[in-house]
Amino acid sequence: MAAEPLSGLTVAVVIPAYNAEEFIVATLRSVVDQTHSALEIIVVDDGSTDDTASICREFAAADPRITILSTENRGVAAARNAGIEASRSSYIAFIDADDLWHPTYVERMLSALHPLPDAWGAVYALHRLIDPAGYYMRSGSSVNARDSILARHLVFRFVGNGSGFMVRRAVIDKIGGYDPSYADRGIGGCEDFDFELRTAEHFKIEAVPLGLVGYRVHSAAMSADRSRMARSLLAATEQCVSRNPELPAFVVSCAHTSAHLYAFSKFAALKDWHSAAASFRRIYDHSPMLASGVLANLIVSKAKRAARKALSKAWPTDDQKEKNAQKFEEIDPLCPLVGGWSLFRTKALLRRLSEVDRSGECSAATSSQQT
């Protein structure tokens, strides 16, 4: 029997939206204009008090693929779960209400995941950062990995946002949906990372290493709450370590260090020096040399920021930046991403974690078949 063509496969797109009137139009356009048109688009209005719902209703009136669910405000995890429960498709993709997809996003993701055996439960893409107006700001990380990636993803966090992940429904059947307890504890923000880790604990994951997601940076975004994001990531990391006691001590140490490097940067930016010091101590315990480098980078970055501020006062410049002259959708998806490596995230570390993932790939593959 001939295989079903990809064009005949329906993909559910779940869009949680809370007070997203400023960006939801662009997000919905990026979804409805996908080259893969067989979509089941579910917008979950998570108790918005602005015009989000009415904007979405206008789109739904013109596109029968769109369904709108209205719920009380319960957080992004509960909203995604409501969308999952309302969907019927065998593949489910997620995009936040302020982000963008390249027009070929669904087509490329489905083409990568569908031909693979059932042991492969998900696929992710990389991202480019965009400003509130949708203009390109800078490249996201180019670092990626595929197959059994639990150890590597725990340390490197390849996806980086909630808009670049597509799963088979079998993943939901196995691990459930997103964890709403983060929002209940006041540390919502990294539910997507938690979901990715739980997927990686049971399934192999494919990668489409292209910048197909436009990750929008703006002051109202959940990620703008630096303290909450730091505590959310620390909690997600700790929960993964607790669920996987078989992880080697080296991986656990690297996972904690990676999370505390992120937390330190957020706490330092807020001048929450008590919390920053606690994270710095964890980094120092892992590597005094790394801690020295982190401290030096902090001093240098603050000096550069002060210098730029002084120069901008002395010689004001036009706010229009040439580097922001290109819209996200105008960028060739094959244009390579750059960066992602650091004093800690080195190619040597990635190779060492790859060995850990390879040594456990059989158990990861078989566990996806168990109930």
DOMARMI-976349 format. One line per 5 residues: their letters; for each residue x, y, z of C-alpha. Coordinates in nm, 3 decimals, decimal comma, m for minus. Example, Ala and Ser with C-alpha at 12.3 -4.5 7.8 and 13.67 -1.06 7.14 Angstrom:
<rs>
AS> 1,230/m0,450/0,780 | 1,367/m0,106/0,714
</rs>
This chain:
<rs>
MAAEP> 0,000/0,000/0,000 | 0,136/0,340/m0,095 | 0,228/0,574/0,188 | m0,010/0,859/0,256 | 0,124/1,182/0,101
LSGLT> 0,231/1,444/0,352 | m0,019/1,690/0,208 | m0,299/1,464/0,336 | m0,175/1,465/0,695 | m0,349/1,711/0,926
VAVVI> m0,142/1,890/1,189 | m0,303/2,047/1,495 | m0,162/2,390/1,581 | m0,220/2,496/1,941 | m0,191/2,870/2,016
PAYNA> m0,227/2,980/2,380 | m0,314/3,350/2,391 | m0,337/3,587/2,685 | m0,380/3,961/2,619 | m0,204/3,915/2,286
EEFIV> m0,388/4,177/2,078 | m0,063/4,349/1,976 | 0,089/4,041/1,812 | m0,183/3,780/1,753 | m0,265/3,906/1,401
ATLRS> 0,091/3,848/1,279 | 0,109/3,512/1,455 | m0,217/3,389/1,303 | m0,113/3,507/0,957 | 0,212/3,314/0,986
VVDQT> 0,008/3,003/1,069 | m0,274/3,029/0,815 | m0,023/3,105/0,536 | 0,175/2,784/0,587 | 0,267/2,593/0,272
HSALE> 0,123/2,284/0,442 | m0,243/2,379/0,448 | m0,397/2,075/0,620 | m0,415/2,239/0,962 | m0,642/2,220/1,264
IIVVD> m0,579/2,558/1,429 | m0,689/2,587/1,791 | m0,656/2,924/1,964 | m0,699/2,905/2,342 | m0,797/3,246/2,477
DGSTD> m0,661/3,217/2,830 | m0,889/3,470/3,000 | m0,776/3,773/2,799 | m0,915/4,112/2,899 | m0,817/4,292/2,578
DTASI> m0,933/4,240/2,216 | m0,754/3,908/2,164 | m1,078/3,708/2,143 | m1,251/3,940/1,897 | m0,944/3,949/1,670
CREFA> m0,933/3,570/1,668 | m1,306/3,548/1,595 | m1,253/3,764/1,285 | m0,987/3,522/1,163 | m1,209/3,222/1,241
AADPR> m1,498/3,372/1,043 | m1,274/3,380/0,736 | m1,095/3,046/0,790 | m1,289/2,732/0,890 | m0,966/2,566/1,007
ITILS> m0,963/2,793/1,315 | m1,137/2,699/1,641 | m1,141/2,930/1,943 | m1,160/2,806/2,301 | m1,220/3,049/2,586
TENRG> m1,103/2,962/2,936 | m1,036/3,142/3,260 | m0,678/3,255/3,304 | m0,486/2,948/3,418 | m0,147/2,990/3,254
VAAAR> 0,020/2,874/2,935 | 0,049/2,506/3,033 | m0,322/2,468/3,107 | m0,406/2,658/2,788 | m0,188/2,428/2,578
NAGIE> m0,344/2,125/2,745 | m0,692/2,254/2,661 | m0,585/2,290/2,299 | m0,436/1,941/2,294 | m0,755/1,792/2,439
ASRSS> m0,967/1,966/2,176 | m0,747/1,852/1,886 | m0,786/1,536/1,678 | m0,473/1,525/1,461 | m0,192/1,273/1,490
YIAFI> 0,065/1,554/1,492 | 0,054/1,856/1,721 | 0,259/2,175/1,691 | 0,273/2,466/1,934 | 0,327/2,837/1,879
DADDL> 0,298/3,121/2,128 | 0,074/3,413/2,040 | 0,361/3,658/1,990 | 0,593/3,443/1,778 | 0,614/3,375/1,403
WHPTY> 0,668/3,072/1,182 | 0,843/3,076/0,847 | 0,585/2,977/0,579 | 0,756/2,637/0,533 | 0,772/2,555/0,906
VERML> 0,501/2,287/0,924 | 0,599/2,135/0,589 | 0,964/2,098/0,689 | 0,887/1,969/1,039 | 0,636/1,712/0,918
SALHP> 0,868/1,600/0,636 | 1,140/1,539/0,895 | 0,932/1,352/1,154 | 0,667/1,155/0,963 | 0,899/0,912/0,775
LPDAW> 1,077/0,810/1,098 | 0,981/0,505/1,309 | 0,745/0,548/1,603 | 1,040/0,560/1,846 | 1,093/0,914/1,718
GAVYA> 0,829/1,118/1,899 | 0,908/1,479/1,818 | 1,099/1,727/1,604 | 1,225/2,076/1,683 | 1,345/2,377/1,485
LHRLI> 1,578/2,663/1,576 | 1,493/3,032/1,594 | 1,589/3,387/1,513 | 1,517/3,671/1,755 | 1,287/3,945/1,629
DPAGY> 1,181/4,280/1,774 | 0,822/4,390/1,851 | 0,774/4,503/1,489 | 0,889/4,167/1,350 | 1,233/4,278/1,234
YMRSG> 1,531/4,048/1,266 | 1,752/4,128/1,567 | 2,004/3,846/1,589 | 2,055/3,476/1,540 | 1,949/3,219/1,792
SSVNA> 2,188/2,938/1,877 | 2,303/2,715/1,593 | 2,382/2,423/1,827 | 2,160/2,119/1,783 | 2,151/1,743/1,822
RDSIL> 1,921/1,457/1,724 | 1,825/1,101/1,824 | 1,836/1,023/2,198 | 1,920/1,368/2,336 | 1,815/1,376/2,701
ARHLV> 2,158/1,450/2,851 | 2,251/1,698/2,579 | 1,918/1,881/2,586 | 1,920/1,901/2,965 | 2,247/2,093/2,946
FRFVG> 2,227/2,277/2,611 | 1,851/2,349/2,583 | 1,846/2,332/2,204 | 1,488/2,454/2,143 | 1,492/2,771/2,351
NGSGF> 1,122/2,860/2,329 | 0,774/2,710/2,312 | 0,714/2,772/1,941 | 0,957/2,528/1,781 | 0,834/2,183/1,886
MVRRA> 0,608/1,934/1,707 | 0,508/1,597/1,856 | 0,324/1,284/1,757 | 0,007/1,228/1,958 | 0,177/0,918/2,099
VIDKI> 0,393/1,154/2,305 | 0,084/1,297/2,475 | m0,049/0,947/2,534 | 0,278/0,853/2,703 | 0,376/1,158/2,910
GGYDP> 0,056/1,360/2,932 | 0,054/1,731/2,849 | 0,228/2,035/2,990 | 0,276/2,069/3,364 | 0,049/2,343/3,509
SYADR> 0,212/2,325/3,852 | 0,477/2,578/3,747 | 0,212/2,849/3,712 | 0,044/2,731/4,032 | 0,374/2,789/4,215
GIGGC> 0,426/3,131/4,056 | 0,722/3,018/3,846 | 0,563/2,976/3,505 | 0,798/3,021/3,211 | 0,985/2,697/3,141
EDFDF> 0,692/2,458/3,099 | 0,804/2,408/2,739 | 1,151/2,295/2,849 | 0,996/2,058/3,103 | 0,772/1,912/2,829
ELRTA> 1,068/1,867/2,594 | 1,269/1,689/2,863 | 0,986/1,452/2,946 | 0,954/1,378/2,575 | 1,328/1,309/2,550
EHFKI> 1,306/1,067/2,843 | 1,091/0,832/2,634 | 1,142/0,914/2,266 | 1,407/0,999/2,013 | 1,385/1,353/1,879
EAVPL> 1,464/1,482/1,530 | 1,606/1,826/1,454 | 1,546/2,068/1,169 | 1,849/2,295/1,224 | 1,705/2,599/1,050
GLVGY> 1,587/2,929/1,195 | 1,220/2,867/1,116 | 1,082/3,037/1,429 | 1,073/3,410/1,489 | 1,105/3,445/1,867
RVHSA> 0,975/3,788/1,958 | 1,153/3,990/2,227 | 0,933/4,249/2,401 | 0,869/4,384/2,748 | 0,532/4,213/2,796
AMSAD> 0,659/3,864/2,715 | 0,664/3,599/2,987 | 1,039/3,569/2,936 | 1,078/3,936/3,034 | 1,021/3,840/3,400
RSRMA> 1,383/3,745/3,462 | 1,350/3,626/3,821 | 1,055/3,401/3,745 | 1,226/3,256/3,437 | 1,540/3,182/3,639
RSLLA> 1,348/3,003/3,912 | 1,138/2,819/3,657 | 1,444/2,685/3,477 | 1,608/2,578/3,802 | 1,289/2,391/3,898
ATEQC> 1,254/2,221/3,558 | 1,616/2,108/3,571 | 1,583/1,974/3,924 | 1,264/1,785/3,842 | 1,430/1,617/3,544
VSRNP> 1,728/1,514/3,754 | 1,494/1,373/4,019 | 1,301/1,171/3,758 | 1,621/1,023/3,617 | 1,840/0,899/3,904
ELPAF> 2,042/0,690/3,658 | 2,198/1,002/3,503 | 2,577/1,005/3,561 | 2,701/1,247/3,826 | 2,890/1,439/3,558
VVSCA> 2,568/1,506/3,364 | 2,384/1,612/3,681 | 2,663/1,854/3,769 | 2,662/2,000/3,418 | 2,282/2,031/3,421
HTSAH> 2,284/2,223/3,748 | 2,570/2,441/3,627 | 2,393/2,521/3,301 | 2,076/2,621/3,486 | 2,266/2,832/3,738
LYAFS> 2,461/3,008/3,463 | 2,127/3,117/3,318 | 1,991/3,208/3,661 | 2,304/3,405/3,753 | 2,273/3,619/3,441
KFAAL> 1,907/3,694/3,518 | 1,961/3,768/3,887 | 2,266/3,986/3,814 | 2,069/4,187/3,558 | 1,810/4,252/3,831
KDWHS> 2,083/4,333/4,085 | 1,941/4,056/4,303 | 2,286/3,987/4,437 | 2,173/3,745/4,708 | 2,019/3,509/4,451
AAASF> 2,303/3,571/4,208 | 2,557/3,475/4,474 | 2,375/3,148/4,543 | 2,391/3,057/4,173 | 2,753/3,171/4,150
RRIYD> 2,847/2,933/4,433 | 2,695/2,641/4,240 | 2,893/2,741/3,931 | 3,212/2,766/4,139 | 3,154/2,420/4,287
HSPML> 3,146/2,278/3,935 | 3,447/2,471/3,808 | 3,639/2,755/3,978 | 3,787/2,844/3,639 | 3,442/2,873/3,483
ASGVL> 3,326/3,088/3,776 | 3,623/3,320/3,724 | 3,532/3,355/3,358 | 3,169/3,431/3,443 | 3,274/3,701/3,688
ANLIV> 3,513/3,855/3,437 | 3,242/3,857/3,169 | 3,003/4,028/3,409 | 3,253/4,304/3,486 | 3,338/4,357/3,119
SKAKR> 2,973/4,361/3,008 | 2,880/4,618/3,272 | 3,176/4,835/3,170 | 3,072/4,816/2,803 | 2,712/4,900/2,891
AARKA> 2,822/5,204/3,088 | 3,046/5,316/2,803 | 2,768/5,281/2,546 | 2,532/5,478/2,770 | 2,786/5,757/2,806
LSKAW> 2,856/5,766/2,432 | 2,487/5,775/2,346 | 2,442/6,081/2,566 | 2,744/6,254/2,415 | 2,666/6,163/2,053
PTDDQ> 2,297/6,080/2,007 | 2,230/5,856/1,706 | 1,928/5,777/1,495 | 1,723/5,500/1,654 | 1,671/5,335/1,315
KEKNA> 1,920/5,051/1,290 | 2,021/4,910/0,956 | 2,052/4,562/1,100 | 1,678/4,571/1,175 | 1,585/4,643/0,813
QKFEE> 1,482/4,284/0,731 | 1,156/4,123/0,832 | 1,171/3,770/0,967 | 0,963/3,625/0,685 | 1,200/3,778/0,428
IDPLC> 1,500/3,580/0,556 | 1,598/3,272/0,357 | 1,552/2,980/0,601 | 1,872/2,826/0,464 | 2,067/3,130/0,584
PLVGG> 2,281/2,974/0,859 | 2,245/3,053/1,225 | 2,558/3,141/1,419 | 2,683/3,107/1,774 | 2,565/2,914/2,074
WSLFR> 2,905/2,816/2,209 | 3,047/2,966/2,528 | 3,301/2,913/2,804 | 3,075/2,634/2,931 | 2,888/2,512/2,623
TKALL> 3,185/2,378/2,431 | 3,210/2,126/2,150 | 3,408/1,900/2,383 | 3,125/1,903/2,637 | 2,870/1,828/2,366
RRLSE> 3,077/1,530/2,250 | 3,104/1,395/2,604 | 2,729/1,427/2,660 | 2,671/1,261/2,322 | 2,851/0,954/2,454
VDRSG> 2,613/0,944/2,751 | 2,311/0,971/2,523 | 2,441/0,699/2,292 | 2,504/0,463/2,583 | 2,141/0,492/2,689
ECSAA> 1,970/0,509/2,351 | 1,838/0,152/2,358 | 1,645/0,203/2,681 | 1,514/0,538/2,555 | 1,394/0,379/2,234
TSSQQ> 1,221/0,083/2,397 | 1,059/0,289/2,673 | 0,856/0,475/2,411 | 0,676/0,151/2,334 | 0,586/0,077/2,694
T> 0,269/0,188/2,866
</rs>
